[in-house]
Amino acid sequence: MLRDDDASWWNPKVLVILSLIFVCGVAVGAAITRSVLHSRIEAAHQQSLNLGQLRNSLDLTPEQERIVTKELDDYAKYYQNIEEQRADVAEHGKMRIFDVLTPDQQKKFDRLFSQLPH
């Protein structure tokens, strides 16, 4: 038999603790991913050829240049969309957790997030 003071998954304290662990894990994972991924992408971008270099080195025809330009633009838009979606998912999760917290917990939660690297 369970006593009233036994911890269960539905206990608000357990849910808050698990939520905070989850959010902190997401935040740390996002920070690590962002720093590692962005540094690698930036390094690759700096090492990659730009359109002018491709045009001059490969003697691209106007048709080839149009296709290469379109592909480079599509990649840039795709990458931007992924970044926006990542930010939206993180904000949505943060707001869902924030909604279940008491006002005092919300203040502490804000303080925890303000200490995390952006």
C-alpha positions as CSV (number, residue, x, y, z in Angstrom):
1,M,0.0,0.0,0.0
2,L,1.2,3.5,-0.8
3,R,1.3,6.1,2.0
4,D,0.3,9.7,1.3
5,D,3.9,10.8,1.7
6,D,5.3,8.2,-0.7
7,A,6.9,9.6,-3.8
8,S,5.2,8.8,-7.1
9,W,5.5,10.0,-10.7
10,W,2.5,12.2,-10.2
11,N,3.9,14.0,-7.2
12,P,4.3,17.7,-8.2
13,K,7.8,17.8,-6.6
14,V,8.9,14.8,-8.6
15,L,7.5,16.3,-11.8
16,V,9.2,19.7,-11.1
17,I,12.6,18.0,-10.4
18,L,12.3,15.8,-13.5
19,S,11.2,18.8,-15.6
20,L,14.2,20.9,-14.4
21,I,16.6,18.0,-15.1
22,F,15.1,17.7,-18.6
23,V,15.3,21.4,-19.3
24,C,18.8,21.7,-18.0
25,G,19.8,18.7,-20.1
26,V,18.2,20.3,-23.2
27,A,19.9,23.6,-22.4
28,V,23.4,22.0,-21.9
29,G,22.9,19.8,-25.0
30,A,21.8,22.8,-27.1
31,A,24.8,24.9,-25.9
32,I,27.3,22.1,-26.6
33,T,25.7,21.3,-30.0
34,R,25.6,25.0,-30.9
35,S,29.3,25.6,-30.0
36,V,30.5,22.4,-31.6
37,L,28.2,22.5,-34.7
38,H,28.6,26.1,-35.3
39,S,32.4,26.0,-35.0
40,R,32.5,23.1,-37.5
41,I,30.1,24.8,-39.9
42,E,32.0,28.1,-39.7
43,A,35.3,26.3,-40.3
44,A,33.8,24.4,-43.2
45,H,32.3,27.7,-44.5
46,Q,35.6,29.5,-44.3
47,Q,37.3,26.6,-46.2
48,S,34.5,26.3,-48.8
49,L,34.6,27.9,-52.1
50,N,32.4,30.9,-52.8
51,L,30.6,31.5,-56.0
52,G,33.2,33.9,-57.3
53,Q,36.0,31.3,-56.8
54,L,33.9,28.6,-58.4
55,R,33.1,30.9,-61.4
56,N,36.7,31.8,-61.9
57,S,38.3,28.4,-61.3
58,L,35.8,26.3,-63.2
59,D,34.9,28.8,-66.0
60,L,31.2,28.2,-65.2
61,T,28.7,28.9,-68.0
62,P,25.8,31.3,-67.2
63,E,23.5,28.3,-66.9
64,Q,25.9,26.5,-64.5
65,E,26.3,29.7,-62.5
66,R,22.6,30.0,-62.2
67,I,22.2,26.5,-60.9
68,V,25.1,26.7,-58.5
69,T,23.8,30.0,-57.1
70,K,20.4,28.5,-56.6
71,E,21.8,25.5,-54.8
72,L,23.9,27.7,-52.5
73,D,20.9,29.9,-51.8
74,D,18.8,26.8,-51.0
75,Y,21.4,25.5,-48.6
76,A,21.5,28.9,-46.8
77,K,17.7,29.0,-46.5
78,Y,17.6,25.4,-45.3
79,Y,20.2,26.1,-42.6
80,Q,18.4,29.2,-41.4
81,N,15.1,27.2,-41.2
82,I,16.8,24.6,-39.1
83,E,18.1,27.2,-36.7
84,E,14.7,28.9,-36.4
85,Q,13.0,25.5,-35.7
86,R,15.6,24.6,-33.1
87,A,15.0,27.9,-31.3
88,D,11.2,27.5,-31.5
89,V,11.3,24.0,-30.1
90,A,13.6,25.1,-27.2
91,E,11.3,28.1,-26.4
92,H,8.1,26.0,-26.6
93,G,9.6,23.5,-24.2
94,K,10.7,26.2,-21.8
95,M,7.2,27.8,-21.8
96,R,5.4,24.5,-21.2
97,I,7.6,23.9,-18.2
98,F,7.2,27.5,-17.0
99,D,3.4,27.1,-17.2
100,V,3.3,24.3,-14.6
101,L,5.5,26.2,-12.1
102,T,4.4,28.3,-9.2
103,P,5.3,32.0,-9.3
104,D,8.2,31.4,-6.9
105,Q,9.5,28.5,-9.0
106,Q,9.1,30.6,-12.1
107,K,11.5,33.2,-10.7
108,K,14.0,30.5,-9.8
109,F,13.6,29.0,-13.2
110,D,14.3,32.3,-14.9
111,R,17.4,32.8,-12.7
112,L,18.7,29.3,-13.7
113,F,18.2,30.1,-17.4
114,S,19.8,33.5,-17.1
115,Q,22.9,31.8,-15.9
116,L,23.2,29.5,-18.9
117,P,25.4,30.5,-21.8
118,H,23.4,31.7,-24.8
